[in-house]
Amino acid sequence: MQAAIEKAEQAAIEKADTLIEAMGWIREFRDKVTVIKLGGSVMEDEDALRHLLVDIVFMETVGMRPIVVHGGGAAISRAMAEAGIEPNFVQGRRYTDDATLSIVEKVLAGQINEGIATQIEAFGGRAMPLNFVGDTDNNVLYGERIALTGDGGEQLDLGHVGQVTRVDRDIIDNLCYAGQVPVIPSMCVDDDGNKYNVNADTAAMAVAQAVGAEKLVFLSDVNGVRQDKDDPNSLIHTLTSSKAKELIASGVIASGMIPKVEACLATLEKGVRKIHIIDGRLRHSLLLEVYTNTGVGTEIIGEPAAG
């Protein structure tokens, strides 16, 4: 009996120690903006998504200012299949014709965007979906059509695919100051009212740069950058810009992780202080990364100041 009591007391003490550890980080990041990019398998895993949204509510509750930017590729593909539309990809990007754009707007900017905001509110937070669906236009991403260059130098048409050139920071800031979580779909509109499908990673980076975010968090299917890509235990917890470039040159960072890390480095150069790559499937990975001393993913930072 005494042993059970002591075990329970020890468990309670460990919980208190965790809270004390978190307190320092809570104070440091109070009133700081963190942009969280949701996408990939996390969006398809109801449990993982639920835990992440609870984490986001916690962050806002203790004084951080989280912003959610999301994609929804798998849900879009399912809706296209139901409509009998065959997906077409050009250099890894979804070709977006008129019919596909209509589905992207309905699924991404409508169902998913509104659904995430509704879930955040169900968990006790306050959220605002920022889209251009229905009578109320709350869109905050503006941009232009893009085209890719083929191997022969020719222009490759992607249809209604764009890139963000401007972010309405005032709307986002006002929501954050009011204690609401902005939820932003990866679509943009140009000056003529044309709508475009946007890569969610680049949309999140544009938002983070525009608002001067303290952190940009990418939720991935791996736990971060690894010394050995096949060994989760070889996780590199902290990377400077120069070390990241070395690992790319040496081949340690390879394949699909290269463009993600290179994009992170470009974002650091534009004012975002820290970028995190974490496994979004790990329960409460967001809180563990932000509010513990070691974290559970890879933190990419600029070069330390000299002197």
C-alpha positions in Angstrom: 0.0 0.0 0.0 2.8 2.4 1.0 4.6 1.6 -2.3 1.6 2.5 -4.3 1.2 5.8 -2.5 4.8 6.6 -3.1 4.5 5.7 -6.8 1.5 8.0 -7.1 3.3 10.8 -5.3 6.3 10.4 -7.6 4.1 10.5 -10.7 2.5 13.7 -9.4 5.9 15.3 -8.7 7.0 14.4 -12.3 3.9 16.2 -13.6 4.7 19.2 -11.6 8.3 19.2 -12.8 7.0 19.1 -16.4 4.8 22.1 -15.7 7.8 24.0 -14.2 9.9 23.1 -17.3 7.1 24.4 -19.5 6.7 27.6 -17.5 10.0 29.2 -18.8 9.0 28.5 -22.4 5.5 29.8 -21.8 6.9 33.1 -20.5 9.4 33.3 -23.3 6.8 32.8 -26.1 4.0 34.8 -24.6 2.5 37.1 -27.3 4.8 35.5 -29.9 3.4 34.3 -33.2 3.8 30.7 -34.4 2.6 29.6 -37.8 1.6 25.9 -38.0 1.3 24.2 -41.3 -1.1 21.3 -41.3 -1.1 18.8 -44.2 -0.1 15.3 -45.3 -1.1 12.2 -43.3 -1.9 14.3 -40.2 -5.0 15.6 -42.0 -6.1 12.0 -42.7 -5.6 10.8 -39.1 -8.5 11.9 -36.9 -6.7 11.2 -33.6 -3.5 13.0 -34.6 -5.4 16.0 -35.9 -7.5 16.1 -32.7 -4.4 16.1 -30.5 -2.7 18.8 -32.6 -5.8 21.1 -32.5 -5.9 20.6 -28.7 -2.3 21.6 -28.6 -3.1 24.8 -30.6 -5.9 25.7 -28.2 -3.4 25.2 -25.3 -0.9 27.5 -27.0 -3.4 30.2 -27.4 -4.7 29.8 -23.8 -1.2 30.3 -22.4 -0.6 33.5 -24.4 1.0 32.4 -27.7 -0.6 33.5 -31.0 -0.9 30.4 -33.2 -1.9 30.7 -36.9 -2.9 27.6 -38.9 -2.2 27.3 -42.6 -3.5 24.0 -44.1 -3.6 21.9 -47.3 -5.8 19.0 -48.0 -4.4 17.1 -51.0 -5.8 13.6 -50.1 -9.4 14.9 -49.5 -9.2 16.8 -52.8 -8.1 13.6 -54.6 -11.0 11.7 -53.1 -13.5 14.4 -54.2 -12.0 14.4 -57.7 -12.3 10.6 -57.9 -16.0 10.8 -56.8 -16.5 13.4 -59.6 -14.8 11.1 -62.1 -11.9 13.6 -62.6 -8.5 12.0 -63.2 -5.7 13.9 -61.3 -2.8 15.2 -63.4 0.5 16.2 -61.9 3.2 18.4 -63.5 6.6 18.2 -61.8 4.8 17.1 -58.6 2.2 19.9 -58.7 -1.5 19.2 -59.2 -2.7 20.5 -62.6 -5.7 22.6 -61.7 -8.3 23.0 -64.5 -11.7 24.7 -64.0 -13.4 21.6 -62.7 -10.5 20.8 -60.3 -10.4 24.4 -59.0 -14.1 24.2 -58.2 -13.4 21.0 -56.1 -10.4 22.6 -54.5 -12.4 25.6 -53.4 -15.3 23.5 -52.1 -13.1 21.0 -50.2 -10.1 23.0 -49.2 -11.4 26.5 -48.6 -14.9 25.2 -47.6 -15.2 21.9 -45.8 -11.7 21.5 -44.4 -11.1 25.2 -43.5 -14.5 25.5 -41.8 -14.1 22.1 -40.2 -10.7 22.9 -38.6 -12.1 26.2 -37.1 -15.2 24.3 -35.8 -13.0 21.7 -34.1 -10.8 24.3 -32.4 -13.9 25.9 -31.0 -15.3 22.6 -29.9 -12.0 22.1 -27.8 -12.6 25.4 -26.1 -10.6 27.8 -28.4 -11.8 30.6 -30.7 -11.0 30.4 -34.4 -11.8 32.2 -37.6 -11.8 30.5 -41.0 -10.3 32.9 -43.5 -11.6 31.9 -46.9 -13.7 33.4 -49.8 -16.5 30.9 -49.7 -20.1 32.2 -49.4 -21.2 35.7 -48.9 -18.4 36.7 -46.5 -15.0 37.1 -48.1 -12.4 36.7 -45.4 -9.5 35.8 -47.7 -6.1 37.1 -46.6 -3.8 35.5 -49.3 -3.3 37.3 -52.6 -1.1 36.2 -55.5 -0.6 35.4 -59.2 -0.6 32.5 -61.6 2.6 30.6 -61.9 4.1 28.4 -64.5 7.0 26.0 -64.3 10.0 25.7 -66.7 10.5 22.3 -68.4 13.8 20.6 -69.0 14.0 22.2 -72.4 13.3 25.7 -71.1 9.6 25.6 -72.2 6.9 27.0 -70.0 4.7 24.3 -68.4 1.1 25.3 -67.8 -0.3 24.3 -64.4 -3.8 25.8 -64.9 -5.2 27.6 -61.9 -2.0 27.3 -59.7 -0.6 30.3 -58.1 1.9 31.7 -55.6 1.3 34.1 -52.7 2.7 37.6 -53.3 0.9 39.5 -50.6 -0.7 38.7 -47.2 -3.2 40.8 -45.4 -1.4 41.1 -42.2 -3.8 43.5 -40.5 -6.7 41.0 -40.5 -4.4 38.2 -39.1 -2.9 40.5 -36.4 -6.3 41.7 -35.3 -7.6 38.2 -34.9 -4.5 37.1 -32.9 -4.8 40.1 -30.6 -8.4 39.2 -30.0 -7.5 35.7 -28.9 -8.7 34.0 -32.1 -6.8 31.4 -34.1 -6.7 32.4 -37.8 -7.3 29.3 -40.0 -6.0 29.8 -43.6 -6.5 27.5 -46.6 -3.7 27.3 -49.2 -5.5 29.2 -51.9 -5.0 32.8 -53.1 -6.8 35.3 -55.3 -5.3 37.8 -57.8 -6.3 41.5 -58.4 -8.9 40.4 -61.0 -10.6 38.0 -58.6 -9.1 34.8 -60.2 -8.6 32.1 -57.6 -5.6 29.8 -57.5 -4.5 26.6 -55.8 -1.3 27.2 -53.8 1.3 24.8 -52.4 0.6 24.7 -48.6 4.3 24.8 -47.6 4.9 28.0 -49.6 1.7 29.5 -48.3 2.7 28.9 -44.7 6.1 30.4 -45.4 4.6 33.5 -46.9 2.3 34.0 -43.9 5.2 33.5 -41.5 7.3 36.0 -43.3 4.5 38.6 -43.5 3.6 38.4 -39.8 7.2 38.2 -38.6 6.6 34.9 -36.8 8.8 33.7 -34.0 8.3 30.1 -35.2 7.1 28.2 -38.3 6.2 24.6 -37.6 6.0 22.0 -40.4 4.1 18.8 -39.4 5.7 16.0 -41.2 5.5 12.2 -41.5 9.0 11.9 -40.0 10.4 13.2 -36.8 12.7 15.7 -38.4 16.1 15.8 -40.1 18.1 12.7 -39.4 21.8 11.9 -39.6 20.6 8.5 -41.1 17.3 9.0 -42.9 16.3 5.4 -42.0 17.0 5.7 -38.3 14.6 7.8 -36.2 17.0 7.7 -33.3 19.6 9.7 -35.3 17.4 12.8 -35.1 19.3 16.1 -35.3 17.6 18.4 -32.7 19.1 21.7 -33.8 20.5 22.8 -37.1 22.1 26.1 -38.0 21.9 27.4 -41.6 25.5 26.6 -42.3 25.3 23.1 -40.9 22.1 22.4 -42.9 23.9 23.4 -46.1 26.8 21.1 -45.2 24.4 18.2 -44.7 22.7 18.8 -48.1 26.1 19.0 -49.8 27.3 15.8 -48.1 24.1 13.9 -49.0 22.9 13.4 -45.4 19.9 15.5 -46.2 18.6 13.9 -49.4 15.6 13.4 -51.7 12.3 15.0 -50.5 13.8 16.6 -47.4 16.2 18.8 -49.6 13.5 21.2 -51.0 11.8 21.5 -47.6 15.1 22.4 -45.8 16.1 24.8 -48.5 12.8 26.5 -48.3 13.3 26.7 -44.5 16.6 28.4 -45.0 15.2 30.9 -47.4 12.4 31.7 -44.9 14.9 32.2 -42.1 16.7 34.8 -44.3 13.4 36.7 -44.5 12.9 37.2 -40.8 11.3 34.1 -39.3 13.4 33.3 -36.2 13.0 29.5 -35.9 11.6 26.7 -38.1 10.6 23.3 -36.7 10.0 20.0 -38.5 8.2 17.5 -36.4 6.2 14.3 -36.7 2.6 15.4 -36.5 1.5 11.8 -35.8 3.2 11.8 -32.4 0.6 12.6 -29.7 1.0 16.3 -28.5 4.2 16.7 -30.6 3.5 20.4 -30.9 3.5 21.0 -27.2 6.5 18.7 -26.7 8.5 20.6 -29.3 7.6 24.1 -28.1 7.4 23.7 -24.3 10.2 21.2 -23.4 13.9 21.7 -23.2 14.9 19.0 -25.8 11.9 18.9 -28.1 10.9 16.0 -30.3 11.8 17.3 -33.8 14.4 19.4 -35.7 14.8 23.1 -35.0 16.4 25.1 -37.8 17.9 28.4 -36.8 20.0 31.1 -38.3 23.7 31.6 -37.4 24.3 32.7 -33.8 25.2 36.3 -33.5 29.0 36.9 -33.3 30.6 38.0 -30.1 
